[in-house]
Structures are given as structure tokens and as C-alpha cells.
Amino acid sequence: MKRVAVIGAGAMGSGIAQVAAMAGHEVILYDAFPNAVAKGRDGISQSLNKLAEKGKITDQEAKTIFGRLYFAESLDSIAGSDLIIEAIIEREEEKKKLFALIEPLVSEQAIIASNTSSLPITSLANGLKHPERFIGIHFFNPPVMMQLVEIIPALQTASYIIENIMQEIRSWGKTPVRAKDTPGFIVNRIARPYYGEALRIAEEQLATPAMIDKAMKHLGGFRMGPFELMDFIGNDINEAVTRSVWTSMHFDSRYRPSQLQVNLVRAGWYGRKSGRGYYDYAAKVEEPSDALTEEHAYIFRRVLVMLINEAADALYYGIASKEDIDLAMTLGVNYPKGLLKWADEKGIAECVRQIDDLYYLYKEERYRCSVLLRKMAEARQTFYG
Ligand SMILES: NC(=O)c1ccc[n+]([C@@H]2O[C@H](COP(=O)([O-])OP(=O)(O)OC[C@H]3O[C@@H](n4cnc5c(N)ncnc54)[C@H](O)[C@@H]3O)[C@@H](O)[C@H]2O)c1
């Protein structure tokens, strides 16, 4: 694979273009808006200079990499590309319109990919003349820094394309994991309870956001607590992802958005970017200095076991292999440990008992235990032998 085209020069597209150029490819970066192309070019130039300042690459390498990039103002420039990665606005109709324009410009062998976070790859492939060469390549933000890439074949994707892309992404110095084309793929699905269960605990007034954040960081070793993280991501974005997964999962109550979060979005309390979210960033945000108690332990147990339940269910439904599930959560969202490995350490029977306790208390579908965990507990199995 020699020439790579990236379409959409926003946060993701620019980063992906830089990663491809750093891997030695000639890259064409195109955007429908010339201003966006210029912004993308400046962003890449700054990023390469920073890498050079830090000594990660030499000044000469930065120049050579930048020289491999061509910033295009016409889509026709993508002719001759072997791999085309789309990273435009997250709208199915816009993306499909673009694919119809791309296909006649490139050869039948060229691979066409989407970086979508939430749209079904199978729907995006539908409408292409050659859907068998279409695939999802989901980078994480920022692409230059984040190691993980989810590779999502559509139902129509030819198997040699999957292997080809897995190898290609590996050669870009990234870690690809293979995911089934289901809502949220691996990371955005399995991470839902980190936010959802934390919100539920706060909604029930069992604990404050600060207390929950403290429990998850100090007892779980998570880098950021759920509320800090939601404020960082943006509550509007986080709520939209939750709503998208919930809707696509046919309103399964496990993914239901929280009224608490919906209200924050209504108020415009998006988090850090708006100065206020669960925390008020006009003031200094300080962690409560109280000691860790049994209440903190309860919060940590409850959130963790719901994450484990989600990971086990993803494995049960073949969303990804156990190794890829654990890798995805450690590399994609920096979890301190793979969730299935964590389940082994807790004991599968103990996980089942904790989830069943929640179910008996609430009598809600949300707290149903994964069939896989139950079967494994009965057979005294572990995930990693
Ligand atoms: N931001 C993230 O954290 C993240 C992470 C993974 C995947 N994604 C996905 O990546 C894609 C891009 O997201 P982003 O955050 O970079 O968005 P962005 O808004 O920063 O950039 C999108 C760019 O696409 C351009 N564009 C819009 N319509 C176009 C068209 N028809 N043709 C060419 N260019 C067009 C816009 O001018 C803009 O520069 C989305 O599908 C998103 O879901 C985003």
C-alpha cells in the first residue's frame, strides 16, 4: 500500500493523515472546506515540530514526513490512492454521498474505510458498487497518541481485506483489534457502565460525583473518575454516544441515558469546555480529603462488576476475542487492567453473586447477569485458564 487519502481534515482526519505519513506513506488530505485544509496543515506542522522538540523525531524527519503530505482542495486529487479513509461529519447521508463520489475516482482494488464512531459499517457499505472492499477503521482521539485502532468489517467485507488492513495498521505502529459491527464497537460499548452506573449511583443519592470519582481512582486505579472524565469528554458528546448506543440496542435499559446527565446538557453544563459540568471549573476542583470507607468500596465494586458484566456479554456475543476486549479497554480508555482479567481475579462466582444482588434489589433488566458469567461460574471456569 503506497498512497493513502484521508477525507475530512478535522481533529481525526488530520491526526490519521499524520500517522500515515509518519509510517512512510504519501498522503493526500482533503476537506470540502479550504479553511479546514489549512487548519489541518497547520495542526500537523505544529504536531510534528512538537515531536521534534521532544526529541521523538529529528528535525529532518519532521520535514520529510511533512513533505509526504499533499493538502488538496479538490476531491479529484485522491485518484490513484490505495487506501481512502473517510473522517468527515458523523452523518450517514453525507458519508454515503461522499462514497458515491469516491468510487469512480479510485481503482476497484482500492480499500475504502470509514472512521465513524457510531454509524453501522454495514449500512455505510450498502450502496457502494464494491462493498466487499469497505471496512471500518476506528482511530481514537488524538490518533497520533492513541495506540488502539478498532477494525470493523461490514457484513459485506471480503476476508482478505480484513487481514490486509490489520497488517497495514500494525505497520503504522498501532495496535489493531477486530470488532463486530455492533453499536459502539468494543470500547464505546463496554465503557458505558463506567458512566451509566456512576450516574445511577449519584441519581439515587447514594454518593456525590466527587465521592464516586475518588472511589474509582483510589480503589480501582482508574486515571480519571467517571464524572471528571465525562466533564473532560463533554457531557453533550458523552450523552449523545450513550443515546446512540441505547437507541441502536433497541432501548435496552442497560444503556439508558441518565436524567442527571440530560439535565446538565440542557443547562449547557458541558464540562471543562464550558467551564461547568459536574464540577465548577471557575473554582479550584479539589478532591474530598475524607478517608476511604465501606461506601467507597461499594461504589467501586458496583461500577466494576457492571463493567465486567458488559465485557463478558460482549465476548458471549462474539463482538471481539477476550484478548482484544482486554487490550481495547486498556489501550482505548486507559483502564488499569483488562476487565476479563479483573473478573478472573475477583472470581467469576463472586462477580455473579454481586450482579445477582443488584438484580434482586432492583428487579430491573439492567442488572441481568451475563449468561456467559453464569455458565462459567457453574463450570468453575476462568477467562484465562
Ligand atoms: N472526535 C473524536 O473523538 C472521534 C473519535 C473517533 C472517531 N471520530 C469520528 O471521526 C469523524 C470525524 O470526526 P472529527 O472529530 O474529526 O470531526 P471534525 O468536525 O473535527 O472534522 C470533520 C471535518 O470534515 C469536514 N467535512 C464535512 N463534510 C465533508 C464532506 N462532505 N467532504 C469533505 N469534508 C467534509 C469538515 O469540514 C471538518 O473539517 C466522525 O465520523 C467521528 O464520528 C471522532
The ligand as an SDF file (V2000), in Angstrom:
LIG
                    3D

 44 48  0  0  0  0  0  0  0  0999 V2000
  -13.5680   13.3290   17.7570 N   0  0  0  0  0  0  0  0  0  0  0  0
  -13.4340   12.0980   18.2120 C   0  0  0  0  0  0  0  0  0  0  0  0
  -13.1230   11.8790   19.3860 O   0  0  0  0  0  0  0  0  0  0  0  0
  -13.6200   10.9350   17.2880 C   0  0  0  0  0  0  0  0  0  0  0  0
  -13.0390    9.6990   17.6250 C   0  0  0  0  0  0  0  0  0  0  0  0
  -13.1660    8.6220   16.7380 C   0  0  0  0  0  0  0  0  0  0  0  0
  -13.9000    8.7950   15.5600 C   0  0  0  0  0  0  0  0  0  0  0  0
  -14.4690   10.0060   15.2790 N   0  0  0  0  0  0  0  0  0  0  0  0
  -15.2080   10.1150   14.0060 C   0  0  0  0  0  0  0  0  0  0  0  0
  -14.3650   10.7540   13.0590 O   0  0  0  0  0  0  0  0  0  0  0  0
  -15.1510   11.5420   12.1480 C   0  0  0  0  0  0  0  0  0  0  0  0
  -14.6520   12.9640   12.1610 C   0  0  0  0  0  0  0  0  0  0  0  0
  -14.7020   13.4820   13.4720 O   0  0  0  0  0  0  0  0  0  0  0  0
  -13.8790   14.7700   13.9140 P   0  0  0  0  0  0  0  0  0  0  0  0
  -13.9560   14.8340   15.3910 O   0  0  0  0  0  0  0  0  0  0  0  0
  -12.5660   14.8180   13.2470 O   0  0  0  0  0  0  0  0  0  0  0  0
  -14.8050   15.9360   13.2970 O   0  0  0  0  0  0  0  0  0  0  0  0
  -14.4040   17.4220   12.8940 P   0  0  0  0  0  0  0  0  0  0  0  0
  -15.6690   18.2060   12.9210 O   0  0  0  0  0  0  0  0  0  0  0  0
  -13.2270   17.8940   13.6860 O   0  0  0  0  0  0  0  0  0  0  0  0
  -13.9150   17.2700   11.3580 O   0  0  0  0  0  0  0  0  0  0  0  0
  -14.7570   16.9040   10.3100 C   0  0  0  0  0  0  0  0  0  0  0  0
  -14.2350   17.5570    9.0400 C   0  0  0  0  0  0  0  0  0  0  0  0
  -14.9440   17.0300    7.9330 O   0  0  0  0  0  0  0  0  0  0  0  0
  -15.1600   18.0810    7.0100 C   0  0  0  0  0  0  0  0  0  0  0  0
  -16.2950   17.7210    6.1690 N   0  0  0  0  0  0  0  0  0  0  0  0
  -17.6090   17.7190    6.4890 C   0  0  0  0  0  0  0  0  0  0  0  0
  -18.3290   17.2550    5.4570 N   0  0  0  0  0  0  0  0  0  0  0  0
  -17.4470   16.9590    4.4740 C   0  0  0  0  0  0  0  0  0  0  0  0
  -17.5810   16.4210    3.1560 C   0  0  0  0  0  0  0  0  0  0  0  0
  -18.7710   16.1010    2.6460 N   0  0  0  0  0  0  0  0  0  0  0  0
  -16.4680   16.2170    2.4250 N   0  0  0  0  0  0  0  0  0  0  0  0
  -15.2420   16.5280    2.9260 C   0  0  0  0  0  0  0  0  0  0  0  0
  -15.0630   17.0500    4.1560 N   0  0  0  0  0  0  0  0  0  0  0  0
  -16.1570   17.2550    4.9120 C   0  0  0  0  0  0  0  0  0  0  0  0
  -15.3740   19.3090    7.8580 C   0  0  0  0  0  0  0  0  0  0  0  0
  -15.0780   20.4930    7.1470 O   0  0  0  0  0  0  0  0  0  0  0  0
  -14.3990   19.0620    9.0040 C   0  0  0  0  0  0  0  0  0  0  0  0
  -13.1480   19.6710    8.7530 O   0  0  0  0  0  0  0  0  0  0  0  0
  -16.5960   11.3590   12.5820 C   0  0  0  0  0  0  0  0  0  0  0  0
  -17.1560   10.3180   11.8350 O   0  0  0  0  0  0  0  0  0  0  0  0
  -16.4670   10.9620   14.0400 C   0  0  0  0  0  0  0  0  0  0  0  0
  -17.5430   10.1870   14.4910 O   0  0  0  0  0  0  0  0  0  0  0  0
  -14.3370   11.0750   16.1050 C   0  0  0  0  0  0  0  0  0  0  0  0
  1  2  1  0
  2  3  2  0
  2  4  1  0
  4  5  1  0
  4 44  2  0
  5  6  2  0
  6  7  1  0
  7  8  2  0
  8  9  1  0
  8 44  1  0
  9 10  1  0
  9 42  1  0
 10 11  1  0
 11 12  1  0
 11 40  1  0
 12 13  1  0
 13 14  1  0
 14 15  2  0
 14 16  1  0
 14 17  1  0
 17 18  1  0
 18 19  2  0
 18 20  1  0
 18 21  1  0
 21 22  1  0
 22 23  1  0
 23 24  1  0
 23 38  1  0
 24 25  1  0
 25 26  1  0
 25 36  1  0
 26 27  1  0
 26 35  1  0
 27 28  2  0
 28 29  1  0
 29 30  1  0
 29 35  2  0
 30 31  1  0
 30 32  2  0
 32 33  1  0
 33 34  2  0
 34 35  1  0
 36 37  1  0
 36 38  1  0
 38 39  1  0
 40 41  1  0
 40 42  1  0
 42 43  1  0
M  CHG  2   8   1  16  -1
M  END
$$$$
